[in-house]
Amino acid sequence: MRHVPAIIVMLAGPVWVLEGATVRDTLLGLQADENRCIVRKTGVRFDSSAEQIFFRFVAGGLRRGDRLQIDWISPGGEVVSSAPYEELPAASSLCFLSALPVAGYAAGASPGEWRARVTVNGAVAHDRRFIIAGVTQTGGLRISAVRWQKEPGGTGRIELDASGMRSLTTINVARYKRTGGWEFVLSAMPDTQEVGRLGAPVQALAPGQYYAILRSESGEQSPPFAFQVATRSEYRLPALDQQTWRITQGPFGSFSHWGRSIHAWDMAPVTNRLVAAMRPGVVVAKDRGLGQTPRSRSFGNYISIDHGDGEFSHYAHLKTRTFLVRTGDRVDAGQPLAEVGTSGYSFGVHLHVHVTKAANIASMSIPFRFVELGEGNARNYRGPVVSQNRPTGFLPVASKAAVAPQSPRRKPKWEATVAFAQWWSKPLPVGRRARKIEVRYGWDDPKAGFDLYLVSPSGRKYVHNAGDRERPLFVASPEPGQWYVYVQAVQGDGASVPFWVDAAVL
């Protein structure tokens, strides 16, 4: 029988009931431990200079397929941020955390009574009220935009769109310390100042989250304005060419993008589930055999790529047993890695990506930009993303041509060895004038078996099972771009077995 939300009833004590579902143990605080699902520095009144406010609660009596959503609502009734949970498992109790950025964002500029609202299947299950205390700005110093760029020689330049400046107004940049509280990292007198704009040369800023503040000679201070300094490295979208994905959570998302994941992105596939490398590098593959872990905030099955310049990209919530690469493999930008899944702390099939300055996936994330989005890298952008704006078409059938000999007619293009369940891969560039691709492969050990995969730039997969090795894999009128040839050992005793692959683009 379909679950129909019932009327909300307030019982004695802090428990709300919604036809079997309960919301209890609600707390608001300034600090959170996401692994233990607890908040610290609790209260119901917070200053507008707070970095963020956390909302924690326990939901019980959940049924598989229930939809839960957390909304942060301003004093004017506007939903400023939402955290949707669209594919919940059945559970007697689950703990949830959500975060609202305050200083430098809409919440810090809108003092008054706020609400953290929980809905289950569209019906309100809890409504927690709290106060953000601060002075409403009616004039004076105010920042409306910040631009920062790195200059030659390791310096930088900051420019602000602002109002209320005076002749001795200074530009200040601060950040929050990990232990809490403000830390000012620079102060500069503008070298250019005109109506509505001022700028100054400053020291170079490492990638991260910062806050710009203006100060006048009389001591007046503007509200902080948050801005990010992104890495200058170019990252492409983690989707294959011609495929459409949807960005479901950007940086600073209230669902889970705070703390170490504050600069992360979540994406859900629309037309293809293969995840692609955002930059070239060396792989660390962690297929941990995990499914969904709603009680543990885990990245699930994931792949990390060392880009060789002190930056590492990470791809989380992958589907187990779909990895196309293994630890130590060198991959190109755009190369398929694995299928997206819902492993770890994930509610719905999606990919989580972030970039760090350390190899550990749990390291602090840094801001980065997707080259395809250009300046449209909004921190909460939600919408469709197409790697290349062309139709995806249909999956053609790879034809099986005449029987070919088991041994190559000439020296094969590649020779390699892999053990049971391991993968081997190589890129295969295909030009615009190519008429066909023909791939043959074989091996001598009668106890061994290999499957052959050919993956197009748009993610179309052509497969030859071990029993098809007598025939070539043939693709007519192939799309141009970077193809990939994969071989997986599907039979064997655990020892590495040699094989050969001959690929021709005609």
Secondary structure as GFF3:
##gff-version 3
##sequence-region A 1 506
A	DSSP	beta_strand	9	10	.	.	.	ID=ss1
A	DSSP	beta_strand	15	18	.	.	.	ID=ss2
A	DSSP	beta_strand	21	33	.	.	.	ID=ss3
A	DSSP	beta_strand	38	42	.	.	.	ID=ss4
A	DSSP	beta_strand	45	47	.	.	.	ID=ss5
A	DSSP	beta_strand	52	62	.	.	.	ID=ss6
A	DSSP	beta_strand	68	73	.	.	.	ID=ss7
A	DSSP	beta_strand	79	85	.	.	.	ID=ss8
A	DSSP	beta_strand	91	101	.	.	.	ID=ss9
A	DSSP	beta_strand	112	120	.	.	.	ID=ss10
A	DSSP	beta_strand	123	133	.	.	.	ID=ss11
A	DSSP	beta_strand	142	150	.	.	.	ID=ss12
A	DSSP	beta_strand	155	163	.	.	.	ID=ss13
A	DSSP	beta_strand	170	176	.	.	.	ID=ss14
A	DSSP	beta_strand	182	188	.	.	.	ID=ss15
A	DSSP	beta_strand	192	194	.	.	.	ID=ss16
A	DSSP	beta_strand	197	203	.	.	.	ID=ss17
A	DSSP	beta_strand	208	215	.	.	.	ID=ss18
A	DSSP	beta_strand	225	229	.	.	.	ID=ss19
A	DSSP	beta_strand	244	249	.	.	.	ID=ss20
A	DSSP	three_ten_helix	259	261	.	.	.	ID=ss21
A	DSSP	beta_strand	265	269	.	.	.	ID=ss22
A	DSSP	beta_strand	274	276	.	.	.	ID=ss23
A	DSSP	beta_strand	281	286	.	.	.	ID=ss24
A	DSSP	beta_strand	301	306	.	.	.	ID=ss25
A	DSSP	beta_strand	312	318	.	.	.	ID=ss26
A	DSSP	beta_strand	330	331	.	.	.	ID=ss27
A	DSSP	beta_strand	336	339	.	.	.	ID=ss28
A	DSSP	beta_strand	351	356	.	.	.	ID=ss29
A	DSSP	beta_strand	365	366	.	.	.	ID=ss30
A	DSSP	three_ten_helix	374	376	.	.	.	ID=ss31
A	DSSP	beta_strand	383	386	.	.	.	ID=ss32
A	DSSP	beta_strand	399	400	.	.	.	ID=ss33
A	DSSP	beta_strand	414	418	.	.	.	ID=ss34
A	DSSP	beta_strand	423	430	.	.	.	ID=ss35
A	DSSP	beta_strand	436	442	.	.	.	ID=ss36
A	DSSP	beta_strand	449	455	.	.	.	ID=ss37
A	DSSP	beta_strand	461	464	.	.	.	ID=ss38
A	DSSP	three_ten_helix	466	468	.	.	.	ID=ss39
A	DSSP	beta_strand	473	476	.	.	.	ID=ss40
A	DSSP	beta_strand	481	491	.	.	.	ID=ss41
A	DSSP	beta_strand	497	505	.	.	.	ID=ss42
###
